[in-house]
Amino acid sequence: MFFRKKDKQIQKKSYDSANQKPVIKCSICNGEQVAGFQDVHTGSFEEVMLIRNSEDLFVFKSQYGIEGDISKIY
């Protein structure tokens, strides 16, 4: 019997694009990357998901309708 990975449907989510911008927070020490949103007024960061590979990044961008490159913060 073969097991197939079920096709995951990506749920559409939204964020406050007037007050937040999508960023990837990178750790200098261990290289860990976390996708989330940074408040443009206060600079506070809201974590959304861990980015382990390019597929995770694709899912994050697809969920929130983000096109183009995402800036990185350290």
N, CA, C and O atoms as a Maestro MAE file, in Angstrom:
{
 s_m_m2io_version
 :::
 2.0.0
}

f_m_ct {
 s_m_title
 :::
 protein
 m_atom[296] {
  # First column is atom index #
  i_m_mmod_type
  r_m_x_coord
  r_m_y_coord
  r_m_z_coord
  i_m_residue_number
  s_m_chain_name
  s_m_pdb_residue_name
  s_m_pdb_atom_name
  i_m_atomic_number
  :::
  1 25 0.842 -1.162 0.000 1 A "MET " " N  " 7
  2 3 0.000 0.000 0.000 1 A "MET " " CA " 6
  3 2 0.899 1.241 0.000 1 A "MET " " C  " 6
  4 15 1.851 1.328 0.776 1 A "MET " " O  " 8
  5 25 0.593 2.178 -0.859 2 A "PHE " " N  " 7
  6 3 1.368 3.407 -0.948 2 A "PHE " " CA " 6
  7 2 0.625 4.532 -0.242 2 A "PHE " " C  " 6
  8 15 -0.602 4.631 -0.285 2 A "PHE " " O  " 8
  9 25 1.411 5.365 0.400 3 A "PHE " " N  " 7
  10 3 0.834 6.516 1.084 3 A "PHE " " CA " 6
  11 2 1.183 7.762 0.301 3 A "PHE " " C  " 6
  12 15 2.336 7.980 -0.071 3 A "PHE " " O  " 8
  13 25 0.175 8.573 0.058 4 A "ARG " " N  " 7
  14 3 0.386 9.826 -0.659 4 A "ARG " " CA " 6
  15 2 0.185 10.983 0.290 4 A "ARG " " C  " 6
  16 15 -0.665 10.951 1.179 4 A "ARG " " O  " 8
  17 25 0.972 11.982 0.080 5 A "LYS " " N  " 7
  18 3 0.801 13.196 0.842 5 A "LYS " " CA " 6
  19 2 -0.435 13.916 0.312 5 A "LYS " " C  " 6
  20 15 -0.540 14.168 -0.888 5 A "LYS " " O  " 8
  21 25 -1.346 14.238 1.177 6 A "LYS " " N  " 7
  22 3 -2.547 14.936 0.741 6 A "LYS " " CA " 6
  23 2 -2.181 16.356 0.327 6 A "LYS " " C  " 6
  24 15 -1.347 17.006 0.957 6 A "LYS " " O  " 8
  25 25 -2.807 16.816 -0.726 7 A "ASP " " N  " 7
  26 3 -2.583 18.189 -1.164 7 A "ASP " " CA " 6
  27 2 -3.122 19.130 -0.102 7 A "ASP " " C  " 6
  28 15 -4.290 19.071 0.282 7 A "ASP " " O  " 8
  29 25 -2.249 19.986 0.350 8 A "LYS " " N  " 7
  30 3 -2.651 20.945 1.372 8 A "LYS " " CA " 6
  31 2 -3.247 22.166 0.692 8 A "LYS " " C  " 6
  32 15 -2.670 22.715 -0.247 8 A "LYS " " O  " 8
  33 25 -4.393 22.576 1.173 9 A "GLN " " N  " 7
  34 3 -4.972 23.806 0.674 9 A "GLN " " CA " 6
  35 2 -4.458 24.932 1.550 9 A "GLN " " C  " 6
  36 15 -4.495 24.849 2.777 9 A "GLN " " O  " 8
  37 25 -3.987 25.968 0.916 10 A "ILE " " N  " 7
  38 3 -3.426 27.094 1.644 10 A "ILE " " CA " 6
  39 2 -4.554 28.043 2.017 10 A "ILE " " C  " 6
  40 15 -5.268 28.556 1.156 10 A "ILE " " O  " 8
  41 25 -4.701 28.267 3.331 11 A "GLN " " N  " 7
  42 3 -5.727 29.177 3.800 11 A "GLN " " CA " 6
  43 2 -5.258 30.610 3.609 11 A "GLN " " C  " 6
  44 15 -4.136 30.962 3.972 11 A "GLN " " O  " 8
  45 25 -6.117 31.424 3.042 12 A "LYS " " N  " 7
  46 3 -5.798 32.832 2.843 12 A "LYS " " CA " 6
  47 2 -5.987 33.576 4.147 12 A "LYS " " C  " 6
  48 15 -7.013 33.436 4.812 12 A "LYS " " O  " 8
  49 25 -4.993 34.365 4.508 13 A "LYS " " N  " 7
  50 3 -5.034 35.172 5.719 13 A "LYS " " CA " 6
  51 2 -4.705 36.602 5.324 13 A "LYS " " C  " 6
  52 15 -4.279 36.860 4.198 13 A "LYS " " O  " 8
  53 25 -4.900 37.518 6.239 14 A "SER " " N  " 7
  54 3 -4.611 38.911 5.929 14 A "SER " " CA " 6
  55 2 -3.807 39.550 7.067 14 A "SER " " C  " 6
  56 15 -3.742 39.033 8.182 14 A "SER " " O  " 8
  57 25 -3.210 40.672 6.745 15 A "TYR " " N  " 7
  58 3 -2.474 41.452 7.740 15 A "TYR " " CA " 6
  59 2 -2.719 42.923 7.460 15 A "TYR " " C  " 6
  60 15 -3.207 43.280 6.388 15 A "TYR " " O  " 8
  61 25 -2.389 43.768 8.404 16 A "ASP " " N  " 7
  62 3 -2.605 45.207 8.276 16 A "ASP " " CA " 6
  63 2 -1.453 45.817 7.479 16 A "ASP " " C  " 6
  64 15 -0.438 46.216 8.049 16 A "ASP " " O  " 8
  65 25 -1.618 45.886 6.157 17 A "SER " " N  " 7
  66 3 -0.525 46.354 5.297 17 A "SER " " CA " 6
  67 2 -0.219 47.841 5.488 17 A "SER " " C  " 6
  68 15 0.852 48.300 5.090 17 A "SER " " O  " 8
  69 25 -1.129 48.594 6.081 18 A "ALA " " N  " 7
  70 3 -0.877 50.010 6.334 18 A "ALA " " CA " 6
  71 2 0.069 50.200 7.512 18 A "ALA " " C  " 6
  72 15 0.811 51.181 7.558 18 A "ALA " " O  " 8
  73 25 0.051 49.269 8.468 19 A "ASN " " N  " 7
  74 3 0.854 49.408 9.683 19 A "ASN " " CA " 6
  75 2 1.900 48.327 9.866 19 A "ASN " " C  " 6
  76 15 2.721 48.420 10.778 19 A "ASN " " O  " 8
  77 25 1.893 47.296 9.020 20 A "GLN " " N  " 7
  78 3 2.837 46.193 9.157 20 A "GLN " " CA " 6
  79 2 3.476 45.883 7.806 20 A "GLN " " C  " 6
  80 15 2.879 46.084 6.749 20 A "GLN " " O  " 8
  81 25 4.718 45.382 7.880 21 A "LYS " " N  " 7
  82 3 5.368 44.908 6.662 21 A "LYS " " CA " 6
  83 2 5.902 43.503 6.911 21 A "LYS " " C  " 6
  84 15 6.373 43.199 8.007 21 A "LYS " " O  " 8
  85 25 5.826 42.640 5.884 22 A "PRO " " N  " 7
  86 3 6.323 41.274 6.045 22 A "PRO " " CA " 6
  87 2 7.850 41.257 6.072 22 A "PRO " " C  " 6
  88 15 8.495 41.902 5.246 22 A "PRO " " O  " 8
  89 25 8.423 40.523 7.016 23 A "VAL " " N  " 7
  90 3 9.874 40.396 7.135 23 A "VAL " " CA " 6
  91 2 10.238 38.976 7.550 23 A "VAL " " C  " 6
  92 15 9.401 38.220 8.044 23 A "VAL " " O  " 8
  93 25 11.505 38.632 7.339 24 A "ILE " " N  " 7
  94 3 12.066 37.375 7.825 24 A "ILE " " CA " 6
  95 2 13.088 37.756 8.894 24 A "ILE " " C  " 6
  96 15 14.042 38.482 8.612 24 A "ILE " " O  " 8
  97 25 12.893 37.277 10.102 25 A "LYS " " N  " 7
  98 3 13.831 37.548 11.188 25 A "LYS " " CA " 6
  99 2 14.837 36.409 11.222 25 A "LYS " " C  " 6
  100 15 14.466 35.249 11.406 25 A "LYS " " O  " 8
  101 25 16.113 36.741 11.043 26 A "CYS " " N  " 7
  102 3 17.178 35.740 10.971 26 A "CYS " " CA " 6
  103 2 18.060 35.824 12.207 26 A "CYS " " C  " 6
  104 15 18.411 36.912 12.665 26 A "CYS " " O  " 8
  105 25 18.409 34.670 12.734 27 A "SER " " N  " 7
  106 3 19.325 34.600 13.858 27 A "SER " " CA " 6
  107 2 20.752 34.550 13.333 27 A "SER " " C  " 6
  108 15 21.062 33.747 12.453 27 A "SER " " O  " 8
  109 25 21.609 35.391 13.857 28 A "ILE " " N  " 7
  110 3 23.015 35.395 13.458 28 A "ILE " " CA " 6
  111 2 23.713 34.155 14.011 28 A "ILE " " C  " 6
  112 15 24.605 33.606 13.363 28 A "ILE " " O  " 8
  113 25 23.318 33.712 15.195 29 A "CYS " " N  " 7
  114 3 23.988 32.594 15.860 29 A "CYS " " CA " 6
  115 2 23.757 31.248 15.190 29 A "CYS " " C  " 6
  116 15 24.709 30.536 14.870 29 A "CYS " " O  " 8
  117 25 22.481 30.897 14.976 30 A "ASN " " N  " 7
  118 3 22.197 29.551 14.487 30 A "ASN " " CA " 6
  119 2 21.533 29.505 13.108 30 A "ASN " " C  " 6
  120 15 21.238 28.419 12.608 30 A "ASN " " O  " 8
  121 25 21.294 30.647 12.492 31 A "GLY " " N  " 7
  122 3 20.728 30.677 11.155 31 A "GLY " " CA " 6
  123 2 19.231 30.448 11.089 31 A "GLY " " C  " 6
  124 15 18.673 30.363 9.995 31 A "GLY " " O  " 8
  125 25 18.565 30.344 12.233 32 A "GLU " " N  " 7
  126 3 17.119 30.131 12.246 32 A "GLU " " CA " 6
  127 2 16.408 31.321 11.606 32 A "GLU " " C  " 6
  128 15 16.799 32.470 11.811 32 A "GLU " " O  " 8
  129 25 15.372 31.041 10.836 33 A "GLN " " N  " 7
  130 3 14.606 32.088 10.178 33 A "GLN " " CA " 6
  131 2 13.140 31.962 10.564 33 A "GLN " " C  " 6
  132 15 12.569 30.872 10.546 33 A "GLN " " O  " 8
  133 25 12.534 33.105 10.916 34 A "VAL " " N  " 7
  134 3 11.135 33.149 11.300 34 A "VAL " " CA " 6
  135 2 10.455 34.234 10.465 34 A "VAL " " C  " 6
  136 15 10.925 35.371 10.406 34 A "VAL " " O  " 8
  137 25 9.349 33.872 9.824 35 A "ALA " " N  " 7
  138 3 8.580 34.839 9.041 35 A "ALA " " CA " 6
  139 2 7.543 35.484 9.940 35 A "ALA " " C  " 6
  140 15 6.989 34.848 10.837 35 A "ALA " " O  " 8
  141 25 7.295 36.753 9.683 36 A "GLY " " N  " 7
  142 3 6.298 37.460 10.467 36 A "GLY " " CA " 6
  143 2 6.125 38.869 9.952 36 A "GLY " " C  " 6
  144 15 6.463 39.182 8.810 36 A "GLY " " O  " 8
  145 25 5.594 39.711 10.815 37 A "PHE " " N  " 7
  146 3 5.305 41.086 10.428 37 A "PHE " " CA " 6
  147 2 5.902 42.056 11.433 37 A "PHE " " C  " 6
  148 15 5.841 41.841 12.644 37 A "PHE " " O  " 8
  149 25 6.480 43.128 10.904 38 A "GLN " " N  " 7
  150 3 7.093 44.153 11.736 38 A "GLN " " CA " 6
  151 2 6.223 45.399 11.670 38 A "GLN " " C  " 6
  152 15 5.848 45.847 10.586 38 A "GLN " " O  " 8
  153 25 5.906 45.953 12.827 39 A "ASP " " N  " 7
  154 3 5.131 47.183 12.890 39 A "ASP " " CA " 6
  155 2 5.997 48.328 12.374 39 A "ASP " " C  " 6
  156 15 7.114 48.520 12.854 39 A "ASP " " O  " 8
  157 25 5.497 49.087 11.406 40 A "VAL " " N  " 7
  158 3 6.304 50.145 10.803 40 A "VAL " " CA " 6
  159 2 6.481 51.342 11.727 40 A "VAL " " C  " 6
  160 15 7.384 52.153 11.523 40 A "VAL " " O  " 8
  161 25 5.622 51.464 12.747 41 A "HIS " " N  " 7
  162 3 5.720 52.591 13.670 41 A "HIS " " CA " 6
  163 2 6.586 52.283 14.885 41 A "HIS " " C  " 6
  164 15 7.405 53.108 15.292 41 A "HIS " " O  " 8
  165 25 6.410 51.101 15.465 42 A "THR " " N  " 7
  166 3 7.129 50.766 16.699 42 A "THR " " CA " 6
  167 2 8.320 49.849 16.464 42 A "THR " " C  " 6
  168 15 9.217 49.784 17.304 42 A "THR " " O  " 8
  169 25 8.349 49.135 15.338 43 A "GLY " " N  " 7
  170 3 9.435 48.201 15.057 43 A "GLY " " CA " 6
  171 2 9.253 46.852 15.719 43 A "GLY " " C  " 6
  172 15 10.122 45.990 15.595 43 A "GLY " " O  " 8
  173 25 8.136 46.642 16.428 44 A "SER " " N  " 7
  174 3 7.912 45.358 17.089 44 A "SER " " CA " 6
  175 2 7.635 44.277 16.047 44 A "SER " " C  " 6
  176 15 7.058 44.543 14.992 44 A "SER " " O  " 8
  177 25 8.061 43.045 16.366 45 A "PHE " " N  " 7
  178 3 7.963 41.936 15.433 45 A "PHE " " CA " 6
  179 2 6.952 40.920 15.942 45 A "PHE " " C  " 6
  180 15 6.990 40.536 17.111 45 A "PHE " " O  " 8
  181 25 6.048 40.482 15.070 46 A "GLU " " N  " 7
  182 3 5.055 39.462 15.391 46 A "GLU " " CA " 6
  183 2 5.382 38.201 14.602 46 A "GLU " " C  " 6
  184 15 5.294 38.198 13.374 46 A "GLU " " O  " 8
  185 25 5.759 37.126 15.298 47 A "GLU " " N  " 7
  186 3 6.121 35.865 14.640 47 A "GLU " " CA " 6
  187 2 4.889 35.180 14.092 47 A "GLU " " C  " 6
  188 15 3.832 35.177 14.723 47 A "GLU " " O  " 8
  189 25 5.036 34.590 12.891 48 A "VAL " " N  " 7
  190 3 3.938 33.844 12.292 48 A "VAL " " CA " 6
  191 2 4.318 32.384 12.103 48 A "VAL " " C  " 6
  192 15 3.566 31.492 12.494 48 A "VAL " " O  " 8
  193 25 5.487 32.130 11.502 49 A "MET " " N  " 7
  194 3 5.873 30.739 11.270 49 A "MET " " CA " 6
  195 2 7.375 30.598 11.078 49 A "MET " " C  " 6
  196 15 8.052 31.527 10.636 49 A "MET " " O  " 8
  197 25 7.881 29.424 11.418 50 A "LEU " " N  " 7
  198 3 9.281 29.076 11.230 50 A "LEU " " CA " 6
  199 2 9.517 28.753 9.753 50 A "LEU " " C  " 6
  200 15 8.720 28.048 9.134 50 A "LEU " " O  " 8
  201 25 10.596 29.262 9.202 51 A "ILE " " N  " 7
  202 3 10.950 28.997 7.808 51 A "ILE " " CA " 6
  203 2 12.126 28.025 7.809 51 A "ILE " " C  " 6
  204 15 13.245 28.388 8.172 51 A "ILE " " O  " 8
  205 25 11.858 26.780 7.396 52 A "ARG " " N  " 7
  206 3 12.903 25.762 7.359 52 A "ARG " " CA " 6
  207 2 13.457 25.553 5.960 52 A "ARG " " C  " 6
  208 15 14.598 25.123 5.795 52 A "ARG " " O  " 8
  209 25 12.636 25.863 4.941 53 A "ASN " " N  " 7
  210 3 13.066 25.662 3.555 53 A "ASN " " CA " 6
  211 2 12.251 26.578 2.639 53 A "ASN " " C  " 6
  212 15 11.405 27.345 3.100 53 A "ASN " " O  " 8
  213 25 12.518 26.486 1.344 54 A "SER " " N  " 7
  214 3 11.851 27.367 0.391 54 A "SER " " CA " 6
  215 2 10.349 27.084 0.307 54 A "SER " " C  " 6
  216 15 9.571 27.980 -0.020 54 A "SER " " O  " 8
  217 25 9.936 25.854 0.597 55 A "GLU " " N  " 7
  218 3 8.504 25.531 0.572 55 A "GLU " " CA " 6
  219 2 7.763 26.273 1.685 55 A "GLU " " C  " 6
  220 15 6.652 26.760 1.474 55 A "GLU " " O  " 8
  221 25 8.374 26.361 2.867 56 A "ASP " " N  " 7
  222 3 7.761 27.103 3.971 56 A "ASP " " CA " 6
  223 2 7.604 28.578 3.604 56 A "ASP " " C  " 6
  224 15 6.581 29.193 3.906 56 A "ASP " " O  " 8
  225 25 8.618 29.139 2.956 57 A "LEU " " N  " 7
  226 3 8.551 30.533 2.537 57 A "LEU " " CA " 6
  227 2 7.435 30.726 1.509 57 A "LEU " " C  " 6
  228 15 6.701 31.714 1.563 57 A "LEU " " O  " 8
  229 25 7.310 29.788 0.580 58 A "PHE " " N  " 7
  230 3 6.248 29.841 -0.427 58 A "PHE " " CA " 6
  231 2 4.870 29.812 0.240 58 A "PHE " " C  " 6
  232 15 3.976 30.563 -0.150 58 A "PHE " " O  " 8
  233 25 4.698 28.948 1.242 59 A "VAL " " N  " 7
  234 3 3.422 28.845 1.957 59 A "VAL " " CA " 6
  235 2 3.110 30.166 2.660 59 A "VAL " " C  " 6
  236 15 1.983 30.657 2.582 59 A "VAL " " O  " 8
  237 25 4.096 30.741 3.343 60 A "PHE " " N  " 7
  238 3 3.896 32.021 4.041 60 A "PHE " " CA " 6
  239 2 3.458 33.101 3.062 60 A "PHE " " C  " 6
  240 15 2.487 33.816 3.308 60 A "PHE " " O  " 8
  241 25 4.180 33.216 1.947 61 A "LYS " " N  " 7
  242 3 3.854 34.251 0.962 61 A "LYS " " CA " 6
  243 2 2.478 34.008 0.337 61 A "LYS " " C  " 6
  244 15 1.740 34.957 0.071 61 A "LYS " " O  " 8
  245 25 2.138 32.754 0.106 62 A "SER " " N  " 7
  246 3 0.840 32.428 -0.488 62 A "SER " " CA " 6
  247 2 -0.308 32.707 0.466 62 A "SER " " C  " 6
  248 15 -1.359 33.198 0.053 62 A "SER " " O  " 8
  249 25 -0.113 32.397 1.739 63 A "GLN " " N  " 7
  250 3 -1.167 32.618 2.737 63 A "GLN " " CA " 6
  251 2 -1.558 34.085 2.820 63 A "GLN " " C  " 6
  252 15 -2.738 34.415 2.938 63 A "GLN " " O  " 8
  253 25 -0.563 34.963 2.758 64 A "TYR " " N  " 7
  254 3 -0.819 36.385 2.955 64 A "TYR " " CA " 6
  255 2 -0.823 37.186 1.657 64 A "TYR " " C  " 6
  256 15 -0.931 38.412 1.696 64 A "TYR " " O  " 8
  257 25 -0.710 36.524 0.515 65 A "GLY " " N  " 7
  258 3 -0.753 37.212 -0.775 65 A "GLY " " CA " 6
  259 2 0.424 38.146 -0.992 65 A "GLY " " C  " 6
  260 15 0.270 39.223 -1.569 65 A "GLY " " O  " 8
  261 25 1.592 37.741 -0.534 66 A "ILE " " N  " 7
  262 3 2.801 38.567 -0.648 66 A "ILE " " CA " 6
  263 2 3.525 38.209 -1.941 66 A "ILE " " C  " 6
  264 15 3.784 37.038 -2.217 66 A "ILE " " O  " 8
  265 25 3.843 39.220 -2.720 67 A "GLU " " N  " 7
  266 3 4.588 39.006 -3.963 67 A "GLU " " CA " 6
  267 2 5.942 39.685 -3.848 67 A "GLU " " C  " 6
  268 15 6.086 40.678 -3.135 67 A "GLU " " O  " 8
  269 25 6.921 39.157 -4.539 68 A "GLY " " N  " 7
  270 3 8.253 39.739 -4.525 68 A "GLY " " CA " 6
  271 2 9.069 39.274 -3.344 68 A "GLY " " C  " 6
  272 15 8.696 38.339 -2.636 68 A "GLY " " O  " 8
  273 25 10.198 39.947 -3.143 69 A "ASP " " N  " 7
  274 3 11.116 39.589 -2.073 69 A "ASP " " CA " 6
  275 2 10.652 40.155 -0.729 69 A "ASP " " C  " 6
  276 15 9.961 41.173 -0.663 69 A "ASP " " O  " 8
  277 25 11.051 39.467 0.329 70 A "ILE " " N  " 7
  278 3 10.753 39.902 1.702 70 A "ILE " " CA " 6
  279 2 12.075 40.308 2.342 70 A "ILE " " C  " 6
  280 15 13.057 39.569 2.264 70 A "ILE " " O  " 8
  281 25 12.103 41.469 2.968 71 A "SER " " N  " 7
  282 3 13.336 41.921 3.600 71 A "SER " " CA " 6
  283 2 13.640 41.096 4.843 71 A "SER " " C  " 6
  284 15 12.743 40.538 5.475 71 A "SER " " O  " 8
  285 25 14.939 41.033 5.182 72 A "LYS " " N  " 7
  286 3 15.382 40.289 6.355 72 A "LYS " " CA " 6
  287 2 15.861 41.255 7.425 72 A "LYS " " C  " 6
  288 15 16.463 42.287 7.129 72 A "LYS " " O  " 8
  289 25 15.581 40.901 8.673 73 A "ILE " " N  " 7
  290 3 16.091 41.662 9.816 73 A "ILE " " CA " 6
  291 2 16.892 40.717 10.690 73 A "ILE " " C  " 6
  292 15 16.635 39.513 10.708 73 A "ILE " " O  " 8
  293 25 17.864 41.258 11.417 74 A "TYR " " N  " 7
  294 3 18.741 40.440 12.244 74 A "TYR " " CA " 6
  295 2 18.672 40.845 13.690 74 A "TYR " " C  " 6
  296 15 19.352 40.255 14.529 74 A "TYR " " O  " 8
  :::
 }
 m_bond[295] {
  # First column is bond index #
  i_m_from
  i_m_to
  i_m_order
  :::
  1 1 2 1
  2 2 3 1
  3 3 4 2
  4 3 5 1
  5 5 6 1
  6 6 7 1
  7 7 8 2
  8 7 9 1
  9 9 10 1
  10 10 11 1
  11 11 12 2
  12 11 13 1
  13 13 14 1
  14 14 15 1
  15 15 16 2
  16 15 17 1
  17 17 18 1
  18 18 19 1
  19 19 20 2
  20 19 21 1
  21 21 22 1
  22 22 23 1
  23 23 24 2
  24 23 25 1
  25 25 26 1
  26 26 27 1
  27 27 28 2
  28 27 29 1
  29 29 30 1
  30 30 31 1
  31 31 32 2
  32 31 33 1
  33 33 34 1
  34 34 35 1
  35 35 36 2
  36 35 37 1
  37 37 38 1
  38 38 39 1
  39 39 40 2
  40 39 41 1
  41 41 42 1
  42 42 43 1
  43 43 44 2
  44 43 45 1
  45 45 46 1
  46 46 47 1
  47 47 48 2
  48 47 49 1
  49 49 50 1
  50 50 51 1
  51 51 52 2
  52 51 53 1
  53 53 54 1
  54 54 55 1
  55 55 56 2
  56 55 57 1
  57 57 58 1
  58 58 59 1
  59 59 60 2
  60 59 61 1
  61 61 62 1
  62 62 63 1
  63 63 64 2
  64 63 65 1
  65 65 66 1
  66 66 67 1
  67 67 68 2
  68 67 69 1
  69 69 70 1
  70 70 71 1
  71 71 72 2
  72 71 73 1
  73 73 74 1
  74 74 75 1
  75 75 76 2
  76 75 77 1
  77 77 78 1
  78 78 79 1
  79 79 80 2
  80 79 81 1
  81 81 82 1
  82 82 83 1
  83 83 84 2
  84 83 85 1
  85 85 86 1
  86 86 87 1
  87 87 88 2
  88 87 89 1
  89 89 90 1
  90 90 91 1
  91 91 92 2
  92 91 93 1
  93 93 94 1
  94 94 95 1
  95 95 96 2
  96 95 97 1
  97 97 98 1
  98 98 99 1
  99 99 100 2
  100 99 101 1
  101 101 102 1
  102 102 103 1
  103 103 104 2
  104 103 105 1
  105 105 106 1
  106 106 107 1
  107 107 108 2
  108 107 109 1
  109 109 110 1
  110 110 111 1
  111 111 112 2
  112 111 113 1
  113 113 114 1
  114 114 115 1
  115 115 116 2
  116 115 117 1
  117 117 118 1
  118 118 119 1
  119 119 120 2
  120 119 121 1
  121 121 122 1
  122 122 123 1
  123 123 124 2
  124 123 125 1
  125 125 126 1
  126 126 127 1
  127 127 128 2
  128 127 129 1
  129 129 130 1
  130 130 131 1
  131 131 132 2
  132 131 133 1
  133 133 134 1
  134 134 135 1
  135 135 136 2
  136 135 137 1
  137 137 138 1
  138 138 139 1
  139 139 140 2
  140 139 141 1
  141 141 142 1
  142 142 143 1
  143 143 144 2
  144 143 145 1
  145 145 146 1
  146 146 147 1
  147 147 148 2
  148 147 149 1
  149 149 150 1
  150 150 151 1
  151 151 152 2
  152 151 153 1
  153 153 154 1
  154 154 155 1
  155 155 156 2
  156 155 157 1
  157 157 158 1
  158 158 159 1
  159 159 160 2
  160 159 161 1
  161 161 162 1
  162 162 163 1
  163 163 164 2
  164 163 165 1
  165 165 166 1
  166 166 167 1
  167 167 168 2
  168 167 169 1
  169 169 170 1
  170 170 171 1
  171 171 172 2
  172 171 173 1
  173 173 174 1
  174 174 175 1
  175 175 176 2
  176 175 177 1
  177 177 178 1
  178 178 179 1
  179 179 180 2
  180 179 181 1
  181 181 182 1
  182 182 183 1
  183 183 184 2
  184 183 185 1
  185 185 186 1
  186 186 187 1
  187 187 188 2
  188 187 189 1
  189 189 190 1
  190 190 191 1
  191 191 192 2
  192 191 193 1
  193 193 194 1
  194 194 195 1
  195 195 196 2
  196 195 197 1
  197 197 198 1
  198 198 199 1
  199 199 200 2
  200 199 201 1
  201 201 202 1
  202 202 203 1
  203 203 204 2
  204 203 205 1
  205 205 206 1
  206 206 207 1
  207 207 208 2
  208 207 209 1
  209 209 210 1
  210 210 211 1
  211 211 212 2
  212 211 213 1
  213 213 214 1
  214 214 215 1
  215 215 216 2
  216 215 217 1
  217 217 218 1
  218 218 219 1
  219 219 220 2
  220 219 221 1
  221 221 222 1
  222 222 223 1
  223 223 224 2
  224 223 225 1
  225 225 226 1
  226 226 227 1
  227 227 228 2
  228 227 229 1
  229 229 230 1
  230 230 231 1
  231 231 232 2
  232 231 233 1
  233 233 234 1
  234 234 235 1
  235 235 236 2
  236 235 237 1
  237 237 238 1
  238 238 239 1
  239 239 240 2
  240 239 241 1
  241 241 242 1
  242 242 243 1
  243 243 244 2
  244 243 245 1
  245 245 246 1
  246 246 247 1
  247 247 248 2
  248 247 249 1
  249 249 250 1
  250 250 251 1
  251 251 252 2
  252 251 253 1
  253 253 254 1
  254 254 255 1
  255 255 256 2
  256 255 257 1
  257 257 258 1
  258 258 259 1
  259 259 260 2
  260 259 261 1
  261 261 262 1
  262 262 263 1
  263 263 264 2
  264 263 265 1
  265 265 266 1
  266 266 267 1
  267 267 268 2
  268 267 269 1
  269 269 270 1
  270 270 271 1
  271 271 272 2
  272 271 273 1
  273 273 274 1
  274 274 275 1
  275 275 276 2
  276 275 277 1
  277 277 278 1
  278 278 279 1
  279 279 280 2
  280 279 281 1
  281 281 282 1
  282 282 283 1
  283 283 284 2
  284 283 285 1
  285 285 286 1
  286 286 287 1
  287 287 288 2
  288 287 289 1
  289 289 290 1
  290 290 291 1
  291 291 292 2
  292 291 293 1
  293 293 294 1
  294 294 295 1
  295 295 296 2
  :::
 }
}
